[in-house]
């Protein structure tokens, strides 16, 4: 349940990200906005999954520096 969406070309499935105030999350999903930001602007766009809608609303939209850990098999 606690994963993130990203463009798999930028961050392959199975990559881990450490997000300030959230912790470690695995890249396990994608979406149109995530793909567009990477392919058009070269920006990582992560969509953090929360268990409750209120948590997501409280989190909102943020620009943050995150740590990225790619799987060993990733290019």
ABEGO torsion letter per residue (X at the ends): XBBBBBBAAABBBGBBBBBBGAEBBBBABBBAAAAAAAAAAGBBBBBBBBABAAAAAAAEBBBBBBBBBBBAABX
